[in-house]
């Protein structure tokens, strides 16, 4: 039964206590600092309403390889020479709500459908740390992909859409000396947006100096599908990172990039170490209280134990590996991500490992005790960084994408770091039973 509390004016006196006032001021300072953190990029009211509830899709994955593989110490690993962004296809529909921000090219909602490939969703900035795609020029991509830039439309290069003329000149310095009349997209942009137009022999440098308002007019004000990519001299030779807000370009909107193999990226995907184990036993989710885990996340480490629903594979191998457990990410979630985007998906990602670096996460998925088979999945993350604002990276939860399947007694590449928990010491009763 609830007790009725009589109103007592003395109770209100505590609100005026100096310690209470100090706590209120501390709280106010904390909230003010959070507001200032988002002020540069976020629109008012957007800081609290964007976090995502979507969880990793519990899809059953095929138990046959869908990506080419080769062997490393008898274990199958991806053959990156024959893998590109189009190699990975979504199994189900999904979407992500991001905080709204006043950044050219920025998308506050990312949507995908079953059957779409990874390049249609992920952006250059998502792989800034791991692939170095921003170091490519369009000429580099043409050479590696086999496309022909002279047959490509300017609209196919989405970065061009949100460039202003001063930003274009910063990315392509030699463009400043071109005459306005000779560069058709710029000529048409000036004719449509500037009331006083341009003079016959005026250079682009002179145009910019005499019209400071051009810093606020994006090239996308005109229909870029009417022009060839090469109608802007030198655009093919500039590195992608020289363009303003290059991070926001979808991979498929950089001509030919989705056809370049992972092994041809400026930073290649390589195995982390050379540690290989064997799949000893696949065990379903009825397992519980598993303490010798070698799976987890960058945030929690890679020895996250499991108390219930502990589907996993038990491994065998040298160096104390026998009996170690790699938990299924279909049943266990761990802390992931950092920064503002670290709150997406409730701040969680499937447990797993990173045998090939930070580009993606490998996750044990379906575990079939009956036929001794398992499937593994790949999960990617969203990252948003710019010159002025760093939103961080989401947990690895974009997926699942089919990765390498395994059978009982087959080899599996584990990568590093690998810290194998010791076997628990037997208690006195167990020692008596074993004696």
C-alpha positions as CSV (number, residue, x, y, z in Angstrom):
1,X,0.0,0.0,0.0
2,X,1.3,3.5,-0.8
3,X,1.8,5.8,2.1
4,X,0.4,9.3,1.8
5,X,3.0,11.9,2.3
6,X,1.9,15.2,3.9
7,X,3.1,18.4,2.3
8,X,5.8,20.0,4.4
9,X,7.2,23.4,3.5
10,X,10.5,22.3,5.0
11,X,10.9,19.8,2.1
12,X,11.3,22.6,-0.3
13,X,14.1,24.1,1.6
14,X,16.5,21.5,0.2
15,X,16.0,22.9,-3.3
16,X,17.8,26.1,-2.2
17,X,20.7,24.3,-0.6
18,X,24.1,25.3,-2.0
19,X,25.0,21.7,-2.8
20,X,21.7,21.2,-4.7
21,X,22.3,24.4,-6.7
22,X,25.8,23.2,-7.6
23,X,24.4,20.0,-8.9
24,X,22.0,21.9,-11.1
25,X,24.8,24.1,-12.5
26,X,26.9,21.1,-13.2
27,X,24.0,19.5,-15.1
28,X,23.4,22.7,-17.0
29,X,27.1,22.8,-18.0
30,X,27.0,19.3,-19.2
31,X,23.9,19.9,-21.4
32,X,25.3,23.1,-22.7
33,X,28.6,21.4,-23.8
34,X,26.6,18.7,-25.6
35,X,24.6,21.3,-27.4
36,X,27.7,23.2,-28.5
37,X,29.3,19.9,-29.8
38,X,26.5,19.6,-32.3
39,X,25.9,23.3,-33.0
40,X,28.2,23.5,-36.1
41,X,26.5,20.8,-38.1
42,X,23.2,19.8,-36.5
43,X,19.9,21.6,-37.1
44,X,18.1,22.5,-33.9
45,X,16.2,19.7,-32.3
46,X,17.9,16.9,-34.2
47,X,20.3,15.8,-31.5
48,X,17.9,13.4,-29.7
49,X,15.6,12.0,-32.4
50,X,17.7,10.0,-34.8
51,X,19.0,6.9,-33.0
52,X,18.2,3.7,-34.7
53,X,16.2,0.8,-33.3
54,X,16.9,-1.6,-36.2
55,X,18.8,-4.8,-35.2
56,X,21.0,-7.1,-37.2
57,X,18.8,-9.1,-39.6
58,X,18.4,-12.6,-38.4
59,X,18.5,-14.1,-41.9
60,X,19.7,-17.6,-42.7
61,X,22.7,-17.4,-45.0
62,X,23.7,-19.8,-47.8
63,X,26.2,-22.5,-46.8
64,X,27.9,-22.4,-50.1
65,X,30.6,-19.8,-51.0
66,X,29.4,-16.7,-52.8
67,X,32.7,-15.0,-52.9
68,X,35.9,-16.4,-54.4
69,X,38.4,-17.8,-51.9
70,X,42.0,-19.0,-51.8
71,X,44.0,-20.8,-49.0
72,X,46.3,-19.5,-46.3
73,X,47.8,-22.2,-44.1
74,X,45.0,-24.5,-45.3
75,X,42.3,-22.1,-44.3
76,X,40.0,-20.4,-46.9
77,X,40.4,-16.6,-47.1
78,X,38.8,-14.2,-49.6
79,X,40.5,-13.8,-52.9
80,X,40.5,-10.0,-52.9
81,X,41.8,-9.9,-56.5
82,X,38.4,-11.0,-57.7
83,X,36.2,-9.2,-55.2
84,X,34.8,-5.7,-55.5
85,X,31.9,-3.7,-53.9
86,X,29.4,-5.3,-56.2
87,X,30.3,-8.7,-54.8
88,X,28.2,-8.1,-51.7
89,X,24.4,-8.1,-51.9
90,X,21.8,-7.2,-49.2
91,X,19.5,-10.1,-48.2
92,X,16.8,-7.8,-46.8
93,X,15.4,-4.3,-46.8
94,X,16.6,-1.7,-44.3
95,X,17.2,1.9,-43.5
96,X,19.2,4.1,-41.1
97,X,18.2,7.5,-39.7
98,X,21.2,9.8,-39.2
99,X,21.3,13.2,-37.5
100,X,20.4,15.9,-39.9
101,X,23.2,18.3,-40.8
102,X,24.0,21.2,-43.0
103,X,26.8,19.6,-45.0
104,X,26.7,19.5,-48.8
105,X,26.1,16.0,-50.1
106,X,25.2,14.7,-46.7
107,X,22.3,12.2,-46.5
108,X,20.4,12.0,-43.2
109,X,18.6,8.8,-44.2
110,X,20.2,5.7,-45.8
111,X,17.9,3.2,-47.4
112,X,18.6,-0.2,-49.0
113,X,16.6,-3.0,-50.5
114,X,17.1,-6.7,-50.9
115,X,19.2,-7.4,-54.0
116,X,21.1,-4.1,-53.9
117,X,24.9,-4.3,-53.8
118,X,27.0,-2.7,-51.1
119,X,28.3,0.1,-53.5
120,X,24.8,1.5,-53.8
121,X,24.6,2.2,-50.0
122,X,28.1,2.8,-48.6
123,X,30.0,6.0,-49.0
124,X,33.7,7.0,-49.5
125,X,33.9,8.3,-45.9
126,X,32.9,4.9,-44.5
127,X,36.2,3.5,-45.6
128,X,38.5,6.5,-45.1
129,X,40.7,4.7,-42.5
130,X,40.8,1.3,-44.1
131,X,40.9,1.6,-47.9
132,X,42.2,5.1,-48.6
133,X,39.8,5.4,-51.6
134,X,40.1,9.2,-51.4
135,X,43.6,8.9,-52.7
136,X,42.3,7.7,-56.1
137,X,41.9,10.0,-59.0
138,X,39.2,9.3,-61.6
139,X,42.1,8.5,-64.0
140,X,43.4,5.9,-61.6
141,X,39.9,4.3,-61.4
142,X,39.6,4.3,-65.2
143,X,42.8,2.4,-65.5
144,X,41.8,-0.2,-62.8
145,X,38.2,-0.6,-63.7
146,X,38.2,-0.6,-67.5
147,X,35.6,2.2,-67.9
148,X,36.0,5.1,-70.3
149,X,35.8,8.5,-68.8
150,X,35.1,10.3,-72.0
151,X,31.9,8.4,-72.3
152,X,30.8,9.2,-68.8
153,X,28.3,12.0,-67.8
154,X,29.3,14.7,-65.3
155,X,26.1,13.7,-63.4
156,X,27.6,10.2,-62.8
157,X,30.2,11.8,-60.5
158,X,28.0,12.9,-57.6
159,X,30.8,14.9,-55.9
160,X,30.6,17.4,-58.7
161,X,27.0,18.2,-57.8
162,X,27.8,20.0,-54.6
163,X,31.0,21.8,-55.6
164,X,31.0,25.5,-55.9
165,X,33.4,27.2,-58.4
166,X,35.9,28.2,-55.7
167,X,35.9,24.6,-54.5
168,X,36.4,23.3,-58.0
169,X,39.4,25.6,-58.5
170,X,40.8,24.5,-55.2
171,X,40.5,20.8,-56.3
172,X,41.7,21.6,-59.8
173,X,44.1,24.6,-59.7
174,X,44.8,24.7,-63.4
175,X,41.0,25.3,-64.0
176,X,41.4,28.9,-62.8
177,X,43.3,29.8,-66.0
178,X,40.6,28.5,-68.3
179,X,38.3,31.0,-70.0
180,X,34.7,30.8,-68.8
181,X,33.4,30.5,-72.3
182,X,35.4,27.4,-73.0
183,X,34.1,25.3,-70.0
184,X,30.5,24.6,-70.9
185,X,29.1,23.6,-67.5
186,X,30.7,26.7,-65.8
187,X,29.5,28.9,-68.7
188,X,25.9,27.7,-68.3
189,X,26.0,27.9,-64.5
190,X,27.1,31.6,-64.7
191,X,24.5,32.4,-67.4
192,X,21.7,30.9,-65.2
193,X,22.7,32.2,-61.8
194,X,24.6,35.5,-62.3
195,X,22.6,38.5,-63.5
196,X,25.7,40.3,-65.0
197,X,27.1,37.2,-66.7
198,X,30.7,37.2,-67.9
199,X,33.0,38.9,-70.4
200,X,34.2,37.2,-73.6
201,X,37.8,36.6,-72.5
202,X,37.2,36.4,-68.7
203,X,39.1,33.6,-66.9
204,X,37.5,31.5,-64.2
205,X,39.9,33.0,-61.6
206,X,38.7,36.6,-62.6
207,X,35.1,35.5,-62.5
208,X,35.5,34.2,-58.9
209,X,37.3,37.3,-57.8
210,X,34.6,39.6,-59.2
211,X,31.7,37.6,-58.0
212,X,32.1,36.5,-54.3
213,X,28.5,35.1,-54.3
214,X,29.8,32.2,-56.3
215,X,31.0,30.6,-53.0
216,X,27.3,29.8,-52.3
217,X,26.3,28.5,-55.7
218,X,26.8,24.7,-56.3
219,X,27.4,23.2,-59.8
220,X,24.3,21.1,-59.3
221,X,22.1,24.2,-59.9
222,X,22.3,23.1,-63.6
223,X,21.4,19.7,-65.2
224,X,24.8,17.9,-65.1
225,X,23.5,15.0,-67.3
226,X,23.9,17.3,-70.3
227,X,27.7,17.3,-70.1
228,X,30.5,14.9,-70.3
229,X,32.6,14.4,-67.3
230,X,35.7,15.6,-69.2
231,X,34.0,18.8,-70.1
232,X,35.7,20.2,-67.0
233,X,39.4,20.2,-67.8
234,X,41.6,18.4,-65.3
235,X,38.8,16.9,-63.3
236,X,40.0,13.3,-64.0
237,X,43.5,14.0,-62.6
238,X,42.5,15.4,-59.1
239,X,42.5,13.1,-56.2
240,X,39.0,12.5,-54.7
241,X,40.1,14.0,-51.4
242,X,40.7,17.4,-53.0
243,X,37.0,17.9,-53.6
244,X,34.9,19.4,-50.9
245,X,32.9,16.9,-48.8
246,X,34.2,14.0,-50.8
247,X,33.3,11.7,-47.9
248,X,29.5,11.9,-48.8
249,X,29.8,10.3,-52.2
250,X,28.1,6.9,-52.6
251,X,30.6,4.4,-54.0
252,X,28.4,3.7,-57.1
253,X,28.4,7.5,-57.8
254,X,32.1,7.6,-58.4
255,X,32.5,6.2,-61.9
256,X,34.1,2.8,-62.1
257,X,35.0,2.5,-58.4
258,X,32.5,-0.3,-57.8
259,X,34.5,-2.4,-60.3
260,X,37.9,-2.0,-58.8
261,X,39.0,-5.1,-56.8
262,X,39.8,-4.7,-53.1
263,X,43.4,-5.7,-53.8
264,X,43.9,-2.6,-56.0
265,X,42.8,-0.1,-53.3
266,X,45.4,2.3,-52.0
267,X,45.3,0.4,-48.7
268,X,44.7,-3.2,-49.4
269,X,42.9,-5.7,-47.2
270,X,45.4,-8.2,-45.8
271,X,45.2,-11.0,-43.2
272,X,45.9,-9.9,-39.7
273,X,48.7,-12.3,-38.7
274,X,48.7,-16.0,-39.7
275,X,46.9,-17.9,-36.9
276,X,44.7,-20.7,-38.1
277,X,42.5,-23.1,-36.0
278,X,40.1,-25.9,-36.7
279,X,36.3,-26.0,-36.3
280,X,36.1,-28.7,-33.7
281,X,32.4,-28.6,-32.7
282,X,29.5,-26.4,-33.8
283,X,27.2,-26.0,-30.8
284,X,23.7,-24.5,-30.8
285,X,22.2,-21.8,-28.7
286,X,21.1,-24.2,-25.9
287,X,24.7,-23.8,-24.6
288,X,25.3,-21.5,-21.7
289,X,28.0,-20.1,-19.4
290,X,30.8,-20.1,-21.9
291,X,34.0,-18.4,-20.6
292,X,36.7,-19.1,-23.1
293,X,35.5,-16.7,-25.8
294,X,37.8,-15.3,-28.5
295,X,35.1,-13.1,-30.0
296,X,33.8,-9.6,-29.1
297,X,34.4,-6.1,-30.4
298,X,37.1,-3.4,-30.5
299,X,35.2,-1.7,-27.7
300,X,34.8,-4.7,-25.4
301,X,37.8,-6.7,-26.4
302,X,37.7,-10.1,-28.0
303,X,37.2,-12.3,-24.9
304,X,33.5,-11.5,-24.3
305,X,32.0,-14.5,-22.4
306,X,28.4,-15.7,-22.8
307,X,25.9,-16.5,-20.1
308,X,22.9,-17.8,-22.2
309,X,21.9,-18.6,-25.8
310,X,25.6,-19.3,-26.5
311,X,25.6,-20.8,-30.0
312,X,29.3,-21.0,-31.0
313,X,32.0,-23.0,-32.5
314,X,34.6,-24.7,-30.4
315,X,38.1,-24.6,-31.8
316,X,41.1,-26.8,-31.7
317,X,44.7,-26.0,-32.5
318,X,48.1,-25.3,-31.0
319,X,49.0,-22.6,-28.4
320,X,46.2,-23.3,-26.1
321,X,43.6,-22.8,-28.8
322,X,41.8,-26.2,-28.2
323,X,38.5,-25.5,-26.4
324,X,38.4,-21.8,-27.2
325,X,35.0,-20.5,-28.3
326,X,33.9,-18.1,-31.1
327,X,30.3,-17.1,-30.2
328,X,27.6,-16.6,-32.8
329,X,26.7,-13.0,-33.4
330,X,23.2,-14.1,-34.4
331,X,22.5,-14.5,-30.6
332,X,25.1,-12.3,-28.8
333,X,25.4,-8.6,-29.2
334,X,28.4,-6.6,-27.9
335,X,29.2,-2.9,-27.5
336,X,30.5,-1.2,-30.7
337,X,31.0,2.1,-32.4
338,X,32.1,5.5,-31.0
339,X,31.1,9.1,-31.1
340,X,27.6,10.3,-31.9
341,X,27.1,7.5,-34.5
342,X,28.2,4.9,-31.8
343,X,24.6,5.2,-30.5
344,X,23.1,3.7,-33.6
345,X,21.6,0.2,-33.2
346,X,21.5,0.8,-29.5
347,X,25.3,1.0,-29.5
348,X,25.4,-2.8,-30.2
349,X,26.9,-5.0,-32.9
350,X,27.1,-8.8,-33.4
351,X,30.0,-10.4,-31.6
352,X,32.8,-11.5,-33.9
353,X,36.4,-10.9,-35.0
354,X,38.3,-8.8,-37.5
355,X,40.7,-11.2,-39.2
356,X,41.1,-8.8,-42.1
357,X,41.2,-5.5,-40.4
358,X,38.7,-2.7,-39.7
359,X,36.9,-2.6,-43.0
360,X,34.3,-5.2,-41.9
361,X,33.6,-7.7,-39.1
362,X,33.4,-11.5,-39.6
363,X,30.6,-13.0,-37.5
364,X,29.7,-16.7,-36.9
365,X,26.1,-16.8,-37.9
366,X,24.1,-20.1,-38.5
367,X,25.3,-23.1,-36.5
368,X,24.0,-26.5,-37.6
369,X,25.0,-29.3,-35.2
370,X,23.2,-31.9,-37.3
371,X,25.4,-31.7,-40.3
372,X,28.4,-30.0,-38.6
373,X,28.2,-26.8,-40.7
374,X,28.3,-23.1,-40.0
375,X,27.9,-20.0,-42.0
376,X,29.7,-16.7,-41.4
377,X,28.6,-13.2,-42.2
378,X,30.2,-9.8,-42.9
379,X,29.0,-6.6,-41.2
380,X,30.0,-3.1,-42.2
381,X,29.7,0.3,-40.4
382,X,28.8,3.9,-41.2
383,X,31.4,6.6,-40.5
384,X,30.9,10.4,-40.8
385,X,33.9,12.7,-40.5
386,X,34.6,16.0,-42.1
387,X,37.1,18.8,-41.8
388,X,35.1,20.5,-39.0
389,X,33.0,17.7,-37.4
390,X,33.6,14.1,-36.5
391,X,30.4,12.2,-35.9
392,X,32.4,8.9,-35.3
393,X,31.5,5.5,-36.6
394,X,28.5,3.3,-36.0
395,X,28.7,-0.2,-34.6
396,X,29.3,-2.9,-37.2
397,X,25.7,-3.8,-38.0
398,X,25.2,-3.1,-41.7
399,X,24.4,-6.6,-43.0
400,X,24.6,-9.6,-42.9
401,X,26.4,-10.3,-46.1
402,X,27.3,-13.9,-46.9
403,X,30.9,-14.7,-46.1
404,X,32.8,-18.0,-45.9
405,X,31.0,-21.2,-44.8
406,X,32.8,-23.9,-42.8
407,X,32.3,-27.6,-41.9
408,X,33.3,-29.4,-38.8
409,X,37.1,-30.2,-38.8
410,X,37.8,-27.5,-41.5
411,X,40.4,-24.9,-41.0
412,X,39.4,-21.3,-40.2
413,X,41.6,-18.2,-40.2
414,X,41.4,-16.3,-36.9
415,X,43.6,-13.3,-37.3
416,X,45.0,-11.2,-34.5
417,X,44.8,-10.0,-31.7
418,X,44.3,-13.4,-30.2
419,X,44.3,-13.7,-26.4
420,X,43.1,-17.2,-25.5
421,X,41.5,-17.5,-22.0
422,X,43.0,-20.1,-19.8
423,X,41.0,-23.3,-19.0
424,X,39.2,-22.8,-15.6
425,X,40.8,-24.7,-12.8
426,X,38.9,-27.7,-11.7
427,X,37.3,-27.4,-8.2
428,X,37.8,-29.8,-5.4
429,X,34.8,-32.0,-6.2
430,X,35.8,-32.2,-9.9
431,X,39.4,-33.2,-8.9
432,X,38.0,-35.9,-6.6
433,X,35.8,-37.3,-9.4
434,X,38.8,-37.2,-11.8
435,X,41.1,-38.9,-9.3
